[in-house]
Amino acid sequence: MEPAKFDQLLATLQTLAVALSTPRQMVPVDRQLWDSTSCATYFNVSASHFMQRMAPLPDFPRPINIASGSSRTARWKAGEIMAWADARQERSRQSKRATTSAISGA
């Protein structure tokens, strides 16, 4: 390798090492804003399923509309999405327990 190319590569690697060693501020997940794709990923469904079936549910958290250029983009508070999913799962568990006890008690 030519000495000039080696020096250039070394300088690039040093810059990269500094950039990687500098800690980045991480936004806690419960404070993040998720787009429809992130929400869909969290629920392991497609983005279209999320937008057509889940987001319109009456008890689903309301989106925050953020202006981006000439359009508006819906974002959801990740903490609200996770709390909604937890509450829905808990209601489902309670419903199953009630059904099981009603069947076994009858």
Contacts in CASP RR format, 6 or more apart in sequence:
PFRMAT RR
TARGET T0000
AUTHOR 0000-0000-0000
METHOD contacts of the structure
MODEL  1
MEPAKFDQLLATLQTLAVALSTPRQMVPVDRQLWDSTSCATYFNVSASHF
MQRMAPLPDFPRPINIASGSSRTARWKAGEIMAWADARQERSRQSKRATT
SAISGA
1 9 0 8 1.000
29 78 0 8 1.000
29 79 0 8 1.000
29 82 0 8 1.000
30 78 0 8 1.000
30 79 0 8 1.000
30 82 0 8 1.000
31 77 0 8 1.000
31 78 0 8 1.000
31 79 0 8 1.000
32 77 0 8 1.000
32 78 0 8 1.000
32 79 0 8 1.000
33 64 0 8 1.000
33 66 0 8 1.000
33 75 0 8 1.000
33 76 0 8 1.000
33 77 0 8 1.000
33 78 0 8 1.000
34 42 0 8 1.000
34 75 0 8 1.000
34 76 0 8 1.000
34 77 0 8 1.000
34 78 0 8 1.000
34 81 0 8 1.000
35 73 0 8 1.000
35 74 0 8 1.000
35 75 0 8 1.000
36 47 0 8 1.000
36 50 0 8 1.000
36 51 0 8 1.000
36 55 0 8 1.000
36 74 0 8 1.000
37 47 0 8 1.000
38 78 0 8 1.000
39 50 0 8 1.000
39 54 0 8 1.000
39 55 0 8 1.000
39 76 0 8 1.000
39 81 0 8 1.000
40 46 0 8 1.000
40 47 0 8 1.000
40 49 0 8 1.000
40 50 0 8 1.000
42 78 0 8 1.000
42 81 0 8 1.000
42 82 0 8 1.000
42 85 0 8 1.000
43 50 0 8 1.000
43 54 0 8 1.000
43 85 0 8 1.000
45 53 0 8 1.000
45 54 0 8 1.000
54 60 0 8 1.000
55 63 0 8 1.000
55 74 0 8 1.000
59 84 0 8 1.000
60 84 0 8 1.000
61 76 0 8 1.000
61 77 0 8 1.000
61 80 0 8 1.000
61 81 0 8 1.000
61 84 0 8 1.000
63 74 0 8 1.000
63 75 0 8 1.000
63 76 0 8 1.000
64 74 0 8 1.000
64 75 0 8 1.000
64 76 0 8 1.000
64 77 0 8 1.000
65 72 0 8 1.000
65 73 0 8 1.000
65 74 0 8 1.000
65 75 0 8 1.000
66 72 0 8 1.000
66 73 0 8 1.000
66 74 0 8 1.000
66 75 0 8 1.000
67 73 0 8 1.000
END
